[in-house]
Structure formats: structure tokens, C-alpha cells
Amino acid sequence: MIREIQLPSRIESVDQAAIEADEFAKSCGFGDDFVSAIDLAIRESVANAVKHGNKFDESKSVDVTFTDSDEGFEVTVRDHGAGFDVDEIPDPTNPENLLKANGRGILFMNSFMDEVSWSNHSGGGMVVKMIKKR
């Protein structure tokens, strides 16, 4: 099963994405503990797409796809911004970065999902793909 949604680049889209993910995951038979684990990762990835990727430009969408695969729950989030190099984001666990705000969302995504990868989309923007295994 696959569900695709297109959201405007505004902060309310974070909650909408989380609600849609919850409904989709539950309709696929994933339990409450599983759904809770993916919630924060989805919120962080969509918030990053809205804020950092599309810079709140409502003429640019955030495209989200949920997939129930053999591996588990897959989600991709694409923005239409300039993109970034994930390796340039400071490691929030490094003592010199402990008080910096940036980088924590990526840490959360990696903590709650089994696989997380970033790529530049051929049509522009960034794509984050996350998998939570069964």
C-alpha cells in the first residue's frame, strides 16, 4: 500500500503529516508502539522541509509518501529548496555543539528509524527516505 500527500510549506503541515502517517500505519496493521516511534521522525523531517528546505515559501510543496513494504514502514519527504549536504550539519552529540540548536532533528530521525538517507532530487530539492523495520 502507498499513500502520497502534498502539503503546503507552513508549520501546520507538520501535524497534518503526523496524522496522515498515524492513520496510514495503523491501517497497515502497525501497532501503537511502532506508530509512536515513527511520529517524531516524521515531524522532524517535515518541519525541516518546510523551514530549511522551502523556507516557508507556500508556492513550494512538501511531498510525502508512505509505503507499507516487505521491509516495514517507509516514508519519503521531499522539499523543493536548494538542498544541503548532511555531512555539513554539526553533530549535536559533539561537546562543542551541545548548545547549538541545529542537527538535533537528524539525530532524532536516526534514533527512531532503522534507516535514514538523504539525496538530491533530480528535479530540485532534497529527499529524506526513512525506514522503520517490522
Buried (B, 14 or more C-beta within 10 A) or exposed (E): EEBEBEBBBBEEBBEBBBEBBBEBBEEBEBEEEBBEBBBBBBBBBBBBBBBBBBEEBEEBBBBBBBBBEEEBBBBBBBBBBEBBEEEEBEEBEEEEBEEEEEBBBBBBBEEBBBEBEBEEBEEEBBBBBBBBEE
